[in-house]
């Protein structure tokens, strides 16, 4: 075992947690939560996100450290085109996640605390849209990493 393998392990682990968590939330939890009343649904999502979003910050940090570490190790000019694509897409994903954290997530927490259910539903809708985009971008990055699409 060497440093590049350790970096790759933590990089992939962080991607699995982030992209896998978004896919689970969007494709499994969201449809199942639809049977709940609006207050119960919004409380559920607040509980889910309050656990998941801190994990995403750790995943983002791990992805940045290991991704840029790998690029620095081989040199940006020598890195495969796929790595540059993944870095660019990943940076867009991080910006989208930062928006989710600082805007609709904060609005959702405030709305649930104040029991303003329409405001909470609007915030949750913005989170849902951002998660749909980020899940798609994450899957695109997985495809670039594994299918040789940037060769």
N, C-alpha and C positions, 0 to 999 in steps of 0.2 A: 504494500500500500504506500502511495506517495501523495504529495500535496495536491497535484492536479486531480487525483481520484477523490480525495477528501472534499475538495472544492466542488467537484461535479456532484458528489453525493448530496452535499448541503444545498447546492443550487437546485437540483431536481426535487429534493424534499420540500424546499420552499415553494417551488412551482406547483407541486402536487397539492400542498396545503391550500395555496391561494386559488388556483384554477379549479381544483377539485371541489373546494368549498363553495365556490361560486356556482359551479355546475350543479352540485347537490341542492343548494339553496334555490336556484332558479328552476330546475327541472323536477325536483322532488318535493321540497318543503313548501314552495309557493303554491303549487296546485292543491296540496293537502290542507294548507292553512286557509284556503278559500271557503271552507265550510264554517269557519269561526265567525262570530259577530265582529264588527269593526273594532270595538275596544279590545276584545280578546286577541284578535289578529295582530293589532298594532303592539300590544304588550308582548306577544310572542316574538315578533320581529325585533323589538327593542332588546329582549333578552338574548336572542340569537346573535344579533350584531354586537352587543356589548361583550360577548365572548369571542366572536370571530374577528372583528376588526382589529383588536390588539394583536392577534396572531398574524394578521395580514401585515401590520407594521414590521413585525419581526421577520416575516417572509420577505418583504420588500428590502429590508436591510441585508438579509442573507443573499438575496438575488443580486443586489448591487455589488456587494463585496466580492462574491464569488465570480460574478460575470465580468466585472472590470478587472478582477484579479487574473482571470484567464486571458483576457485581452492583453493586459500588460505583460503577462508571461510570454506570450507568443509575439507580441508587438501588433499594434493596430493595423499596420500595413500588411502584415503577414497573416492576419486572421482570415478565416474563410468568410466569404460574402454572407453566408447564413448567420454568422455571429453578429455581423453589423446589422442585418435585418432584425434579428432577435433583440439586439440592444435598442434599436430605434422603436420597435413595437413595444418593448418592455417599458421604455421611458414614457411613452404615450399612456400605457396602462397605469403607471404610477401617478401621472398627472390626473387621470380620471379618478383614481382611487383617492387622491388628495382632495379633489373636488367633493367626492362622496362624503369623506370624513368631515370636511370643514363646512359644508353647506347643508345638504339634505339630512345627513345623520344628526347634526346638531339640531336642526329643525324638528326632526322626528322625536328626539329626546324631549325637547321643550313641549311639543304638542301632547305627547303622552303624559308628561308630568302635569300639564294643565287640563288634561282630558278634552283637548280640542281635536276631536276625531277627524273632521274634514281636513284640517291642516296636517295631521299626521298621515292621513291617506295620501295627500298630495306629495308630502316628503317621501313617503315609501314608494310612490310611483316614480319619482325622480331617481331614487336608488335603484329600483328595478330596471329602469332604462339603462343606467350606467353599468349595472352588473351584466346586462345582456350584451352591451358593447364589449366590456372587458372580458367576458367569457369567450366571446367570438375571437377577440384578439389573442387571448391566451391559447385557444385551440389552433389559431393560425401559427403562433410561435411553436407549438408542439409539432405541427406539420412541417414547418421549415426545419426544425431540429432533426426530424426523423425521416422525412421523405425525400430529401435531397432536392427540394424545390428551388433552391438558390444556387444550384451547381453551375 
